[in-house]
Amino acid sequence: MESRSPIQDLDHKLDILEHVNQDHSEEVLAIAESHVSRSLKIVSAKIVDLFEEGVLIQANTLEAKPSEDSTSESQQDIFAPFVINGSLEDKILYLAYAAIVKQGRDFSGTGKRFFEVINTQKVTPNITRLTLKSSTPLPDYYPGHAFAFVLKSLQKQPELVASSQGKKSWQKNLFDRAFIWLMKHLSTKHRQKLLMSANKDVRLYTLRNAWQSEGSDFIDQAHVDVFTHGNTAGSQWVKSLSKGDIISSRSEAKDKHPHLHQGQALLVADETAYPALAGILEQWQNPITPYIILLSEKATEQAYFKVTDLPDGAHIERLVCAPQQQGEKVLAALDNVTNIDAVWAAFESDSAKQVRHFLRNERNVTGKNNHTKAYWRLNVKR
Ligand SMILES: Cc1cc2nc3c(=O)[nH]c(=O)nc-3n(C[C@H](O)[C@H](O)[C@H](O)COP(=O)(O)OP(=O)(O)OC[C@H]3O[C@@H](n4cnc5c(N)ncnc54)[C@H](O)[C@@H]3O)c2cc1C
């Protein structure tokens, strides 16, 4: 058996393991698929442990039995050894992307979409709402569903956009293979630089909601709410958009919330996560009302949530603070909350880490129930 040395920093290991299982299930599936025989169909897969040398995945599989004209279900442990040096995140991502490219799929996600801007409107002094019309069906379940928007706008909708969805051109295939080759052969520092430059003009923004407009055969319209702050690339892009512009997204990611359906839930969001939180609250199914913490740098941004948008009886804490203080303010507020079973939270990265570790280590909220996410990073240099 290959050697499996434990990772010393347990919190770091759990941060990565939980993040990858919560937000990158497609990638975990791809890694598992590339490590089993083709006759095995993998139904689902999750990482159960991480070692210095690789990842241990538990997969639920279906095997075809042609002689009996049937299939058999089983569970299998798969160890996928790392093939590059670098940070733990890089090593897992590399395994996933190499597997996806090997399968001839697009490693940047589920593909490109185009949207027409049909309205822009301010909902608070620094939150701008884009109303978009999509050329392809948008998801039914929108809470937390985020798009990686390319910070550009086109004048005219490219033709054949819809018909080219899902297909991968040979140029893209070649680019993906070259990218994977480079990722494997660059030093950690240069790899980080390459990843940063590949994402330089891309920003993640959430579907606030999505609906089927009159005359459309599918869910085609959506709101996307962007918090603008200073002269950053994302803020300038949003301010530059007007009716009729065509914008595109490069990939997208779902968010799942079954863990919030029972028990006492804690929900925390700053301005960037208000759209996701509003979606979660709109589809609230848990009879126990949540404990909600709303963070913002300025009090005026909190007008995003009107009293009627928040569940009756929910305990709401509105905290106004500098981004650097988000972690300590949330922890202070949690002093008054005795019971926490499940969490959805998204705000600044270091603060999110502080709160995630507190919930894990002091309040025993397990990984499955502790979705405390980093939505942005202070002082990132692109
Ligand atoms: C899954 C997901 C969904 C998201 N959904 C939304 C959404 O619906 N709406 C939304 O507005 N954002 C959302 N975000 C956050 C958004 O992607 C980031 O804030 C992004 O960094 C903004 O890009 P930028 O060009 O404005 O700033 P960047 O180029 O990333 O950073 C430039 C500078 O601005 C600072 N900065 C970045 N974000 C903030 C901030 N929020 N407050 C203060 N300073 C900041 C950085 O520290 C850096 O110094 C989401 C993030 C994720 C991961």
The ligand as an SDF file (V2000), in Angstrom:
LIG
                    3D

 53 58  0  0  0  0  0  0  0  0999 V2000
  -19.6440   31.8950   -4.2190 C   0  0  0  0  0  0  0  0  0  0  0  0
  -19.5210   33.4050   -4.1740 C   0  0  0  0  0  0  0  0  0  0  0  0
  -20.6150   34.2040   -4.4460 C   0  0  0  0  0  0  0  0  0  0  0  0
  -20.5020   35.5960   -4.4010 C   0  0  0  0  0  0  0  0  0  0  0  0
  -21.6130   36.3730   -4.6710 N   0  0  0  0  0  0  0  0  0  0  0  0
  -21.5150   37.7230   -4.6200 C   0  0  0  0  0  0  0  0  0  0  0  0
  -22.6580   38.5590   -4.9180 C   0  0  0  0  0  0  0  0  0  0  0  0
  -23.7440   38.0770   -5.2310 O   0  0  0  0  0  0  0  0  0  0  0  0
  -22.4840   39.9160   -4.8430 N   0  0  0  0  0  0  0  0  0  0  0  0
  -21.2780   40.4810   -4.5320 C   0  0  0  0  0  0  0  0  0  0  0  0
  -21.1950   41.7270   -4.4940 O   0  0  0  0  0  0  0  0  0  0  0  0
  -20.2000   39.7190   -4.2700 N   0  0  0  0  0  0  0  0  0  0  0  0
  -20.2820   38.3690   -4.3130 C   0  0  0  0  0  0  0  0  0  0  0  0
  -19.1720   37.5980   -4.0480 N   0  0  0  0  0  0  0  0  0  0  0  0
  -17.9240   38.2670   -3.6560 C   0  0  0  0  0  0  0  0  0  0  0  0
  -17.1400   38.8110   -4.8300 C   0  0  0  0  0  0  0  0  0  0  0  0
  -16.8490   37.7930   -5.7670 O   0  0  0  0  0  0  0  0  0  0  0  0
  -15.8070   39.4090   -4.2930 C   0  0  0  0  0  0  0  0  0  0  0  0
  -16.0760   40.4520   -3.3880 O   0  0  0  0  0  0  0  0  0  0  0  0
  -14.8760   39.8760   -5.3900 C   0  0  0  0  0  0  0  0  0  0  0  0
  -13.5810   39.9070   -4.8580 O   0  0  0  0  0  0  0  0  0  0  0  0
  -15.1930   41.2830   -5.8950 C   0  0  0  0  0  0  0  0  0  0  0  0
  -14.2400   41.6370   -6.8760 O   0  0  0  0  0  0  0  0  0  0  0  0
  -13.6590   43.1060   -7.0040 P   0  0  0  0  0  0  0  0  0  0  0  0
  -13.1170   43.2230   -8.3910 O   0  0  0  0  0  0  0  0  0  0  0  0
  -14.6880   44.0890   -6.5430 O   0  0  0  0  0  0  0  0  0  0  0  0
  -12.4750   43.1630   -5.9600 O   0  0  0  0  0  0  0  0  0  0  0  0
  -11.0820   42.3720   -6.0490 P   0  0  0  0  0  0  0  0  0  0  0  0
  -10.3650   42.6810   -7.3350 O   0  0  0  0  0  0  0  0  0  0  0  0
  -11.3290   40.9350   -5.7300 O   0  0  0  0  0  0  0  0  0  0  0  0
  -10.2870   43.0300   -4.8400 O   0  0  0  0  0  0  0  0  0  0  0  0
   -9.7760   44.3550   -4.9120 C   0  0  0  0  0  0  0  0  0  0  0  0
   -9.6800   44.9200   -3.5060 C   0  0  0  0  0  0  0  0  0  0  0  0
  -10.9870   45.0760   -2.9800 O   0  0  0  0  0  0  0  0  0  0  0  0
  -11.1030   44.4010   -1.7240 C   0  0  0  0  0  0  0  0  0  0  0  0
  -12.4280   43.8090   -1.6470 N   0  0  0  0  0  0  0  0  0  0  0  0
  -12.9360   42.7810   -2.3950 C   0  0  0  0  0  0  0  0  0  0  0  0
  -14.2040   42.5110   -2.0130 N   0  0  0  0  0  0  0  0  0  0  0  0
  -14.5010   43.3820   -1.0140 C   0  0  0  0  0  0  0  0  0  0  0  0
  -15.6460   43.6100   -0.1980 C   0  0  0  0  0  0  0  0  0  0  0  0
  -16.7490   42.8940   -0.3250 N   0  0  0  0  0  0  0  0  0  0  0  0
  -15.5900   44.5970    0.7400 N   0  0  0  0  0  0  0  0  0  0  0  0
  -14.4850   45.3500    0.9160 C   0  0  0  0  0  0  0  0  0  0  0  0
  -13.3530   45.1840    0.1670 N   0  0  0  0  0  0  0  0  0  0  0  0
  -13.3670   44.2110   -0.7810 C   0  0  0  0  0  0  0  0  0  0  0  0
  -10.0030   43.3480   -1.7370 C   0  0  0  0  0  0  0  0  0  0  0  0
   -9.5760   43.0760   -0.4310 O   0  0  0  0  0  0  0  0  0  0  0  0
   -8.9130   44.0140   -2.5430 C   0  0  0  0  0  0  0  0  0  0  0  0
   -8.1030   44.8100   -1.7180 O   0  0  0  0  0  0  0  0  0  0  0  0
  -19.2550   36.1950   -4.0970 C   0  0  0  0  0  0  0  0  0  0  0  0
  -18.1360   35.3840   -3.8300 C   0  0  0  0  0  0  0  0  0  0  0  0
  -18.2690   34.0030   -3.8570 C   0  0  0  0  0  0  0  0  0  0  0  0
  -17.0570   33.1580   -3.5430 C   0  0  0  0  0  0  0  0  0  0  0  0
  1  2  1  0
  2  3  1  0
  2 52  2  0
  3  4  2  0
  4  5  1  0
  4 50  1  0
  5  6  2  0
  6  7  1  0
  6 13  1  0
  7  8  2  0
  7  9  1  0
  9 10  1  0
 10 11  2  0
 10 12  1  0
 12 13  2  0
 13 14  1  0
 14 15  1  0
 14 50  1  0
 15 16  1  0
 16 17  1  0
 16 18  1  0
 18 19  1  0
 18 20  1  0
 20 21  1  0
 20 22  1  0
 22 23  1  0
 23 24  1  0
 24 25  2  0
 24 26  1  0
 24 27  1  0
 27 28  1  0
 28 29  2  0
 28 30  1  0
 28 31  1  0
 31 32  1  0
 32 33  1  0
 33 34  1  0
 33 48  1  0
 34 35  1  0
 35 36  1  0
 35 46  1  0
 36 37  1  0
 36 45  1  0
 37 38  2  0
 38 39  1  0
 39 40  1  0
 39 45  2  0
 40 41  1  0
 40 42  2  0
 42 43  1  0
 43 44  2  0
 44 45  1  0
 46 47  1  0
 46 48  1  0
 48 49  1  0
 50 51  2  0
 51 52  1  0
 52 53  1  0
M  END
$$$$
